Amino acid sequence: MQLTLKKKKQRKDEAVRSLLSAASASLLLAVPLAHAEDVHQHHAEGAHQHHAEGAPEQPWRVDAGAMRYSEKDRISVSELNFRARRQLSEDNALSLRADYDSVSGASPTGTTKIQTTSGASGTAYMAHFQTVRAAVGADWETSLSPDANLTLSGDHSSSKMNKSSGIGAAVARDFNQRNTTLVAGASYSVDAIDMEIMTELTPSDTATIRATSEKKDQIDLQLGVTQVLARGTLLQLNFVHSNASGYMTNPHKLISVVHPLTGETLTNSPLTEKRPDKRDSNALYAQVNHALGEGVLYSSYRYFQDSWGIKAHTVDFKYRQPITEKLYVQPHVRVYAQGAADFYRSMLAVGEIPAYASADYRLAKLQTNSIGVKLGYKPSSGGELTARVEVMRQNGEQHPQDAIGVQRTADLFPELEAIIFHIGYTKLF
């Protein structure tokens, strides 16, 4: 009887530890090293399935997926991703990942089409492009003590004009009979852009090449806590501070120059944009996972603010409900709202040259709403199949206060509608 009770307690402790590990791993997502958001959570779900003597039952976990992101009349993205995790021993694990992205379509340049009072189109000019990106990464997880784990990460991605590399480390420490986990992490990344860099805030038709490459460095520091509040209820809190310096201007974005009274662009060439070369940001994230009968509700809130003046709020809800022993459904709702950057300008008047200016709609005041559903199925052959579809809509200020003359009658914000479809397969063996 004592042996049976002891084994039951071990299984319970392992289940709690697995849950905390998954939560702590999701906190690690705030350190922007991995290009795929789900990798650490996937790693954790099967991380502590061991025999009583400590040998892994199913040391391998493999995840493969494909995603298609399509904006209406704009950008399309196709992505393939692969994850493999090997539990080397009770205290060590190695994870490898690879991604391949193909991006094509059109993106707003930031300029407006209105030329004179007789031209009434407010649709922004588009720039067409096509590129591919490949990314690889690895994590090594090891035990520092019975209650502490260390994760070391490395990533690299490359496209025709951009390369990015990063390293990071995070330590997770269990307390309070493993009902509390503290996480501390840090990462460093460097992004390099290899293309002709034009002089900033100059007419695009006369701008000259000032450099053939630029780079950006970023440091991220993270603190987090995961707490079991009650049976079936888990709380996560995470804080990340980021410091970036270097080239953060988008070389493909422009700003319309208009007459200071009429708002007409006439023959004025748009200017190339310019952003500050430093950016500090803080993000606070909170998530509560709560079991409701056979289902689980995931609710989260994220607050973000930076030295550019952007403040953003994100609210996210998911509810996973089993339909049968092999099938579950998970609806999803997400709302994101942000304020504009201090240097965001929908246009500039002739002769106006501020220190910094950008008409990139992603720096404007905007709101994004997403709704979707995910289906999961566990076939008799093993593993899990998933399919997810999301519909996203983004809108912003169509008539910003800085619009001039005829531009006030135009719809200046390029609204976005997109559909996201993802399929995936997970296998433990």
Protein Blocks (a to p, Z undefined) as FASTA:
>chain_A
ZZmmmmmmmmmmmmmmmmmmmmmmmmmmmpcfbfbfklmmmmmmmmmcccfkopafblcc
cdddddddddehiacdddddddddddfblmbccdddddddddeddddehiafbfblmlcc
fbdcddddddddddddddddddfbfkbccdddddddddfkbccddddddddddeehhlac
cdddddddddddddddddehiafklcccfbfbdcdddddddddddddfbghiacdddddd
dddedjfbdfkbccddddfklopakjaccddddddfbdcdddddddddddehjbccdddd
dddddfkopacddddddddddfblmbccddddddddddddfklcfbdcehiacfbdcfbf
klmccdddddddddddddfkgpjdddddddddddddfbdfkbghjlmmpcfbccdddddd
dddddddZZ
